[in-house]
Amino acid sequence: MQKPNVVLVGAGAALEADLKMALREVCNLVPLNAPAELIADEYRRLGPGAALVVVSAQTPQRFGLIYNIVAAGGVVIVISDRKDPELILRAMRAGAKEFVLESDHEELKLAVRSQAHPSEQAEGTGSIIAIFGAKGGVGCTTIAANLSGALQEMGQRVCLLDLDLHLGDVLSFMDVAGNYSITDVLANMARLDRDLLSSSMTKHVSGVNVLAQSIKMEEAEHIKGQDITNLLNFLKKNYDRIVIDGVRGFDEISLAALDASQHLLMVLTQDVPAVRNGQRCLGYDQTKVKVILTRSQTSSKITLDVIAETLKVPVTHAISNDFVSVIDAINRGLLLKDAAPRAKLTQDIQALAPLVSAPPKGDGPQRKRFLSGLFGKKAPSGAS
């Protein structure tokens, strides 16, 4: 079993060397020397299994660091040169899980074994399906919501994630109130097991768990690309399928979602702007991209053959045009399978489920990142 990475905060050189030797069999110890105001961001960036924080009566500022690490979703084990009741109480109030004497190596090993989870970068077993519109208004949210319902109906455990952090539509489409936000999950990942996560999440009547930023839009400014990577890795450990809506353009949030996905459904319509945008986006790893034509019309001059010839890849699936059924379902807060079970549109979207239930043929460690594939050069550091 792979050893977890554990960061060490506040240790001098001698103590660091002693702890590295004592814990060499149970974890990889990594010093973390970031300023207090950056400690949470640095912790998220590293994605360790836990943090060891050294405290004493002379370092009261360390309790603020503990609080910030816990708020970033971290697990904290406090170590000190003595078991002072006041220090123990302050550490627990700040959110620490354990308090151990730095000289008690056996107890420290036990604490690390029990509290340090695999690094957030570790892969889960679930798969991620990103819905990406070649342009705005092509019906991505309709597809995301109803595909989630179809996957749930197949007996899979599904999370529908809205990454439009300011004006996402998923909650409205599903007619649910999102009280537990993306930032709430990010702050509490270390505490959430599967049952607690499920009880905290917004649940649609279909059984789909829904996660959005909801009314806490002001907190969205603090979410970074690495946060989304960590969040998706966490969700993969708790769900069979994560369906992502709200991927708009190529900011760092969207790029993190696209790179983490195993299936990318690129949705377009039969018009020149959509097809041209689709052509621009297909420099990416085409083994996981599936071109989905929505609002399909047989009378259009831009036929499936024309689209395939332009994109140099076939259209994987076509979804019929049924504006009346879609609007009726949205206004009633229902999925199409409940609002219009016999409609061809409903059947077309449900037929997507088997296409994203198997792993893509090219999925593996050699996949290109989305931005480098799109522009044919190394992605800028700010988009990682």
C-alpha positions in Angstrom: 0.0 0.0 0.0 1.3 3.4 -1.0 2.4 5.6 2.0 0.5 8.9 2.4 2.2 12.2 2.1 2.2 14.1 5.4 3.3 17.8 5.7 5.2 19.0 8.7 4.7 22.6 9.9 6.7 24.4 12.5 9.6 22.0 13.1 13.2 22.9 13.5 15.9 21.1 11.6 16.7 18.6 14.4 13.1 17.7 15.1 12.4 17.4 11.3 15.3 14.9 10.9 14.1 13.0 14.0 10.5 12.7 12.8 11.5 11.8 9.2 13.5 8.9 10.6 10.8 7.8 13.1 8.0 7.9 10.5 9.8 6.7 7.5 7.9 3.4 7.4 4.4 5.0 7.7 4.5 8.2 5.6 6.4 10.5 3.4 7.1 13.6 5.5 7.2 16.9 3.6 8.2 20.2 5.3 5.7 23.0 4.7 7.0 26.5 5.3 4.4 28.8 3.8 3.3 32.1 5.3 0.2 32.0 7.5 -2.0 33.7 4.9 -1.0 31.2 2.2 -1.0 28.0 4.3 -4.5 26.9 3.2 -3.7 27.4 -0.5 -0.4 25.6 -0.2 -2.0 22.7 1.6 -4.6 22.3 -1.1 -1.9 22.5 -3.8 0.0 19.7 -2.2 -3.0 17.6 -1.3 -1.4 15.6 1.5 -3.0 12.9 3.6 -2.5 14.9 6.9 -0.5 17.6 8.5 1.8 17.4 11.6 1.9 20.8 13.3 4.3 21.5 16.1 3.0 23.8 18.9 4.2 25.1 22.2 3.2 27.9 24.7 5.6 30.1 22.8 3.9 29.7 19.4 0.2 30.7 19.8 0.0 31.6 16.1 0.2 27.9 15.2 -3.4 27.4 16.4 -4.5 29.8 13.6 -2.5 27.7 11.1 -4.3 24.6 12.4 -7.7 26.2 11.9 -6.7 27.3 8.3 -5.5 23.8 7.4 -8.7 22.2 8.7 -10.7 24.8 6.8 -8.9 23.8 3.7 -10.1 20.2 4.2 -7.0 19.0 6.1 -6.5 16.5 8.9 -4.2 17.9 11.6 -2.1 15.9 14.2 -0.6 18.2 16.8 2.8 17.4 18.3 4.4 19.1 21.2 7.3 18.6 23.7 4.8 18.3 26.6 1.2 17.4 27.2 -0.1 20.7 28.5 -3.9 20.6 29.1 -4.3 24.2 27.8 -2.4 23.4 24.6 -4.5 20.2 24.1 -7.7 22.1 24.6 -6.7 24.9 22.2 -5.6 22.4 19.6 -8.9 20.5 19.7 -10.8 23.7 19.5 -8.8 24.6 16.3 -9.9 21.3 14.8 -6.9 19.0 15.4 -7.7 15.3 15.5 -4.8 14.1 17.7 -2.3 15.5 20.2 0.9 13.5 20.6 4.2 14.0 22.3 7.0 14.6 19.7 9.2 12.1 21.6 6.5 9.3 21.6 7.3 7.8 18.2 5.1 4.8 18.6 2.0 6.8 19.5 2.9 9.2 16.6 3.0 6.3 14.1 -0.3 5.1 15.4 -1.8 8.6 14.9 -0.5 8.9 11.4 -1.7 5.4 10.4 -5.2 6.2 11.8 -5.6 9.8 10.6 -3.6 10.2 7.3 -5.7 9.3 4.3 -4.2 8.8 0.8 -3.2 12.0 -0.9 -6.0 13.9 -2.7 -4.3 13.3 -6.0 -4.9 9.6 -5.7 -7.5 8.2 -8.1 -10.9 7.0 -7.1 -12.9 4.4 -8.8 -15.7 6.6 -10.1 -15.7 8.2 -13.5 -16.2 11.8 -14.6 -18.4 12.9 -17.4 -18.0 16.5 -18.5 -20.7 18.2 -20.6 -19.1 20.9 -22.7 -21.0 23.2 -25.1 -19.3 24.3 -28.3 -21.2 27.5 -27.8 -23.7 28.9 -25.3 -27.3 27.8 -25.2 -27.0 24.4 -26.8 -28.8 22.5 -23.9 -25.9 21.3 -21.8 -27.8 21.5 -18.5 -30.8 19.6 -19.9 -28.5 16.8 -21.0 -26.5 16.9 -17.7 -29.6 16.7 -15.5 -31.4 14.0 -17.5 -28.2 11.9 -18.2 -27.6 11.9 -14.4 -31.1 10.6 -13.9 -30.7 7.9 -16.5 -27.4 6.8 -14.9 -29.0 6.7 -11.4 -31.9 4.7 -12.8 -29.3 2.1 -14.0 -28.3 1.6 -10.4 -25.3 3.8 -10.3 -24.5 6.3 -7.5 -24.5 9.7 -9.3 -23.4 13.2 -8.3 -24.4 16.1 -10.6 -21.9 18.9 -10.2 -22.6 22.5 -11.4 -19.3 24.3 -12.0 -20.9 27.5 -13.2 -20.1 29.0 -9.8 -22.1 32.2 -10.2 -25.1 31.6 -12.4 -25.5 27.8 -12.6 -28.9 26.4 -13.6 -28.7 22.9 -12.3 -30.6 23.6 -9.0 -33.4 25.3 -10.9 -33.6 22.5 -13.5 -33.8 19.9 -10.7 -36.1 22.0 -8.6 -34.0 21.6 -5.5 -32.5 24.0 -2.9 -28.7 23.8 -2.6 -27.9 24.4 1.0 -24.5 22.6 1.0 -22.1 24.2 -1.4 -18.9 23.3 -3.2 -16.9 25.4 -0.8 -18.6 23.5 2.1 -17.4 20.2 0.7 -13.9 21.6 0.1 -13.7 22.8 3.6 -14.8 19.5 5.1 -13.4 16.8 2.8 -11.2 15.4 5.6 -14.3 14.9 7.9 -16.7 13.5 5.3 -17.2 9.8 4.9 -19.6 8.4 2.3 -22.7 8.4 4.6 -22.0 11.9 6.0 -21.4 13.3 2.6 -24.7 11.7 1.3 -26.6 13.1 4.2 -25.2 16.6 3.6 -25.7 16.8 -0.1 -28.8 18.0 -1.9 -30.7 15.0 -3.1 -33.1 15.0 -6.1 -36.2 12.7 -6.0 -34.5 10.6 -8.6 -31.7 9.7 -6.1 -29.1 11.9 -7.8 -27.0 14.0 -5.4 -26.6 17.6 -6.6 -23.7 19.9 -5.7 -23.5 23.5 -6.7 -22.1 26.8 -5.2 -25.7 27.9 -4.7 -26.3 31.1 -2.8 -22.7 31.3 -1.5 -21.5 33.0 -4.7 -19.2 35.4 -2.8 -17.1 32.4 -1.7 -16.6 31.3 -5.4 -13.8 33.8 -5.9 -11.6 31.7 -3.6 -12.0 28.5 -5.6 -9.0 27.6 -7.7 -8.3 25.0 -10.3 -6.5 22.7 -7.9 -9.5 22.8 -5.6 -11.6 21.4 -8.4 -9.0 18.7 -9.0 -9.1 17.7 -5.3 -12.9 17.9 -5.2 -13.3 15.6 -8.2 -10.8 13.1 -6.9 -12.7 13.1 -3.6 -16.1 12.7 -5.3 -14.7 9.8 -7.4 -14.1 7.9 -4.2 -17.7 8.3 -3.2 -19.7 8.1 -6.5 -19.8 5.8 -9.5 -20.4 8.7 -11.9 -19.9 12.4 -11.6 -21.7 14.4 -14.3 -20.3 18.0 -14.7 -22.3 20.9 -16.0 -21.3 24.5 -16.2 -18.0 24.1 -18.0 -17.7 27.4 -19.8 -14.7 28.3 -21.9 -11.2 27.6 -20.7 -10.6 29.2 -17.4 -8.7 27.3 -14.7 -11.9 25.8 -13.2 -13.1 24.5 -16.5 -9.7 23.2 -17.5 -9.3 21.3 -14.2 -12.7 19.6 -14.9 -11.9 18.8 -18.5 -8.5 17.3 -17.6 -10.0 15.2 -14.9 -12.9 13.8 -17.0 -12.9 10.3 -18.5 -15.7 11.2 -20.9 -16.1 14.6 -22.6 -19.4 15.2 -24.3 -19.0 18.1 -26.7 -22.5 19.4 -27.5 -23.2 21.3 -30.6 -26.1 22.3 -32.9 -26.5 22.5 -36.6 -25.2 26.0 -37.2 -22.0 27.4 -38.4 -20.7 29.0 -35.1 -21.2 25.8 -33.2 -19.5 23.6 -35.7 -16.6 26.0 -36.1 -16.1 26.2 -32.4 -16.2 22.4 -32.2 -13.5 22.2 -34.9 -11.3 24.6 -32.8 -11.7 22.5 -29.7 -11.0 19.1 -31.3 -7.2 19.4 -31.0 -7.6 17.5 -27.7 -7.4 13.8 -26.9 -10.2 12.6 -29.2 -10.3 9.1 -27.5 -12.5 10.6 -24.7 -14.4 13.2 -26.7 -17.8 12.3 -28.0 -19.6 14.7 -30.4 -23.2 15.1 -29.4 -25.6 16.8 -31.8 -28.6 18.3 -30.0 -31.8 19.8 -31.4 -31.2 17.5 -34.4 -33.2 18.5 -37.5 -33.3 16.4 -40.7 -34.2 19.5 -42.8 -30.9 21.3 -41.9 -28.4 21.8 -44.7 -25.7 21.2 -42.0 -26.2 17.4 -41.9 -24.4 14.9 -39.8 -22.2 14.0 -42.7 -21.2 17.7 -43.1 -20.4 18.0 -39.4 -18.4 14.8 -39.5 -16.4 16.0 -42.6 -15.7 19.4 -41.0 -14.7 18.0 -37.6 -12.9 14.9 -39.0 -14.7 12.8 -36.4 -18.1 11.3 -36.6 -21.1 12.5 -34.6 -21.5 9.9 -31.8 -25.1 10.6 -30.9 -27.9 12.8 -32.1 -30.7 14.2 -29.8 -34.0 15.2 -31.3 -35.5 18.7 -31.1 -38.4 19.0 -28.7 -38.5 22.5 -27.2 -42.0 22.0 -25.7 -41.1 18.9 -23.7 -37.9 20.5 -22.4 -39.6 23.8 -21.2 -42.5 21.8 -19.7 -40.1 19.6 -17.7 -38.0 22.6 -16.5 -41.1 24.6 -15.4 -42.5 21.6 -13.5 -39.1 20.8 -12.0 -39.1 17.3 -13.4 -36.7 15.1 -15.4 -37.9 14.3 -18.9 -38.4 10.6 -18.0 -41.1 11.8 -15.6 -42.5 14.7 -17.5 -42.4 13.2 -21.0 -41.5 9.5 -20.7 -42.6 8.5 -24.3 -41.0 11.5 -26.0 -38.2 10.7 -28.5 -36.1 13.4 -26.8 -36.3 11.5 -23.5 -35.3 8.2 -25.2 -32.4 9.9 -27.0 -30.9 11.4 -23.8 -31.4 8.1 -21.9 -29.5 6.3 -24.7 -26.4 8.4 -23.8 -26.1 6.5 -20.5 -24.5 3.3 -22.0 -22.1 5.4 -24.0 -20.5 6.8 -20.8 -20.7 3.8 -18.7 -17.6 2.1 -20.1 -14.1 3.5 -19.9 -12.9 5.3 -23.0 -10.4 3.3 -25.0 -7.6 5.9 -24.7 -8.0 6.7 -21.1 -4.7 6.4 -19.3 -1.7 8.2 -17.9 -0.5 9.5 -21.3 -3.6 11.7 -21.9 -2.7 15.3 -22.9 -4.0 18.1 -20.7 -6.9 20.0 -22.3 -5.1 23.3 -22.8 -2.0 21.8 -24.3 -4.1 19.7 -26.6 -6.2 22.6 -27.6 -3.5 25.1 -28.4 -0.7 22.6 -29.2 1.7 24.0 -26.7 2.4 23.8 -23.0 -0.4 25.1 -20.8 0.4 28.3 -18.9 1.1 27.8 -15.3 -2.0 29.7 -14.2 -4.2 27.1 -15.8 -3.0 24.0 -14.0 
